Amino acid sequence: MDINSELSYLAMSLGLHSLGCAPASVYTGAPEGHRPEDILSGAKSVITFTYRLNSGPLDYLPGTRNQYMLEFTAANQALVQSAHKIARLLEDRGHLSTGIGPEADIGDLARLKADFSHKHSAVLCGLGTFGINNLLQVKKYGPRVRLASVITRAELKYQSPLPESACAGCLECVQRCPSGALSRWEGNYSPRTGWVIDKERCAHYIFASLGGKRCGICVAACPLHESEGGS
């Protein structure tokens, strides 16, 4: 079994929704300090993967805020473990690797930027495209996924990025955003590269209005998903 097949099998066993790979050389558009080789010297490939969120806590926001926080935390924990196990598999095959979890460990509120963009990486890995909400949109589940990545010195087989945007442009996310952080999307949004939302407004709402709890309305508002639980 080749290394890509091993990765696919492991992803399935870990309950991941999708997994894709891209060469480190295509991340030249990332800011300096946020490219694969800035994190792992000699990096040759990036693996980005998604884990699906359950719909119950999302469908009834904001009333299910606490349940959404539990879901958010559980998904992040699953992704951290997945990143560790994928990196372990690669290192067992002789390829130095490092996992990057779904939350920034070193990032700070002032710059509001993680050390590595999983969303941009997911597009490069062919997993999906950006929606107007600046979230990754994937087939079947829309933005209802969390992401993590592994940077490795292994040379992998790569897949081509998706050619078209999955976002229908319904603007439900813009209209329902309680902070107004998505209001300036016109002329700025790209399905391939996203856009810079008003992060200060978003962060202020989370920390000042919600006491640090995640909002999730932009995720819940998107109709690009299939209900899993029936009526």
N, C-alpha and C positions, 0 to 999 in steps of 0.2 A: 504494500500500500504506500503510495507517495505521500509527501508531507501535506499537500493540499487536501487529499482525501482523509488523512488523519485529522486535520483541523475540522473538516466538515462533520466527521463522525463525532468528534469531541463536542462541537457546538450543539449538535442534536442531543447528545447525552446530558448537556448542561441546561437544556431547555431554552436555548437562545432562539430568537425569531429569525435572524439572518446574520450572515458573516461574509465579509468581502475583503479583498486585498488590493493594494496599490503599491507601485514602486516608490521608494522614498524620493526619487528624482522629480516626481510630479508635484511636490509640495513647495516649489520655489515661490509661489505666490503668498505663502504664509509669512507673517512678520518675522523679522530676525529674532532669534531666541525661542521661536515657537515651531521650528521645523524639526523633523524627525532626528536629523543628525545633531541638532542642538541638545537633544535629550539622551541619545545613545550614539556615541561615536561609531562610525562605520555602518550606520543603519542602511539596510537595503530594501526593506519592505515595511509596510504598515498594515495591520489587520484591525479593522473596526467591526464591531458587532452590536446587535440590538437585542433588547429584552423587552417583551411586551408587558404593558401595564394592564391590569384588570379594569374593566369598564365601570363596574359598580361604583367605586369611589369617585369616578370622574363624572358620570352621568347626572349626579345629583348635587354637584357643587353649586353654590358655596356651602350648603348645609352639611355636606360630608367632608368638611375641611380636615378634621382630625383623621378620618379614615383615609383620605388622600395622602396625608403625611405618612401614615403607616405604609401605604402602598409604595410611595416614593422611596422611603427608606429601605423597604424590603427589596425593591428592584435594584437599588444601588448596591446593596449587600451582595445580591446575586451576581451583579456585574463585576464587583471587586474580586470575588472568588473565581469567576470565569477568567478574568484577566490573569490572575495568578496561575491558574491551571493551564491556560494556553501558553503562557510564557514558560512554564515548567516543561510542557511537552516539547517546545522548541529547543530549550536548553538541554533536555535529555537527548535531543538529536544533534547536539553540538553547535547550536546557534544562540549566541548571547542575545537576550531579549529582556524587555521591561514592560510591565503593564502600566497603563494609565487609567485610573478610576474615573467614574462619572462626575465626581465633584473635584474642584480644584483644591489641592492641599496647600499650595503656596500662594495662590492668587489672593488679591485683597480687594476691598470694596472700592478703593480709589480708582484702580484701573479697570475693574469689572471685566477682567479678561482671564480666562483659564490659561494654563501653560501649554495646552494643546487643544485644538478645536476638533472634537469628535464629529460635529455636524458637517464641517467642511470635508473632513476625511471620509465620512460616509458617502458623500457625493462622489468623491474621487474613486472610492471603492465600488461604485455602482449600486449602492443600496437604496438610493432615493434622491430626491431633490428638495430644495427649500420651498416652504410655503410663505405666504405673505406674513404669517405670524413669526417668521424667521426660525421655524422649527423644521427639523427633518421630516419629510412626508414619505412614508413607505407604503407599498401596496398592501391593501386589506386593512391595515391598522392606522393609516394616516400618521399623525404625530404622537400616537399613544405608545411610544417606546422610549426607553432610556438607552444610553450608549456608553461604550467604553472602547479602549483600543489597546493594542500591543505593538510596540516597535521592536523590530528584530533584524539581525544580520543575515537571516535566511533569505535566499532568493526564491520567490514563490511565483506561481502562475497567477496572472491578473485577469480581471474581467473589465469590460468596457463600461464607462459610466452610462447611466440611463439618458436617453436623448431628449425626453420631454418632461415638462413639469407635471406633477400630479395635482398641484393646487388648482382648483376650479375658479379661484378669484371671487368667491361668494361674499367675502368681507365680514363674515360672522365674527371672526377673531377681532377684527378692528372695532366693530360695533360693540362687542361685549367686553373688551378690555377695560377693567375698572380704573386703570391709571392713565389711559390715553397714550400709552407708550408706542402704539402701532400707527398713529395717525398720519405720519409723514412717509408712508411707504411709496406713494406714487413718484415715479422717476428715480427711485433709489433701489427698489427691490429687483433681484435677479434670481430665477430658480436655480441657477448654478452656483452662485456665490452668496445668496441671501442679501441682507442689508443690515445696517447698524440701527437698531431700534433705540428709543430713548431709554437707555439702561438706568439712568438716574431716577426717572419716574417709576420704572418697574421696581427698582430696589427700594425706593422710598415707600412704595405701597406695601411691599413685603415686610419691611422692618418696622415702619411707623404705624401702618394700619393693621397688619396681621401679626405683629409681634414676632416676626421671623419665620412664620409658617409659609409654606409655598402657596402660591395663588392657584395656578393650574387652569384658569379660565380659558386661556388661549388654546390649551390642549383640548379641553372639553368642548369648546365651541366648534371646532372643525368637524364637518360632517363626513370627512373622508375616512370612515372606518365601518366595519361590520360589527353589529351587535353580537356578542357571544352568549348572552344569557337569556334571550327570548324576551317575552313581555314582562 
